[in-house]
Amino acid sequence: MSDRTAMIVLATALIVVIATLVAAGAGYLARRDQSTYPAAVMRAAAAFAATLTLAAVLTTAFVAVAG
């Protein structure tokens, strides 16, 4: 495995961990706000997807700028 591949794998794993933490926080806060469990899970899923989307957009922008 090359160094570039290893860095891509590590960065992907870090992004997934961060997205999972964001989703857990969003679900916890939704539950503290007296939401039902299904509503809290939906908010957590939306936060997870939004975090992954933001990471993908930022990565695309950095690659485009760096050339």
N, C-alpha and C positions, 0 to 999 in steps of 0.2 A: 504494500500500500504506500502510495507516495505521500509526501508531506501535505500537498494540496488537498488530497482526498481525506486525510486525517483531520485537517482543519475544517473542512466542510462538514464532516460527520460530527465533530465536536460542537461546531456552531449550531447545527441543526438540533442536536440534543439539548443545548443550552436554551434555544428558543422554545422548544417544547416544554422544558421545565418551567421557564418563565411564564408561558401561556397557561400552564396548569396551575401555577400559583395565583395568577390573576383570576382565573376561573374560580378557584376555591375561595378567594377573597370576595368576589362578586356574589357567589352563592351564599356565603356566610352573611354578608351585609344584606342581601335580599331577605334572608330568613329572619335576621334581626329586625327587619322592617315589617314583620308580620306577614310576609308572603307565604303562600302555600308551598309545599315541597316541589310540586311540578313547576310552579312559577319560578322558584329559586333555581331549579335545575336549568330551566330555559334561559334565565339570565346568565348563569354560569357558562352555558354552551355558547351563548352569543358573545360573551366576553372572550372566551377561548378562541372562537373563530375570528373575532376582530383583532386579537393580538397576533394571530398567525398571519392574517391579511396584512396588517401593518408591517410586520417583519418582512414579508415578501415584497411589499412595495418599496420599503427602504433598501432592501438588498438590490432590487432592480435599479433603483435610482443610483446607488453607489457604483454598480457595475457600469451603468451608462456614463456616469461622470468620469470614472477611472479609465474607461475605454478598454 
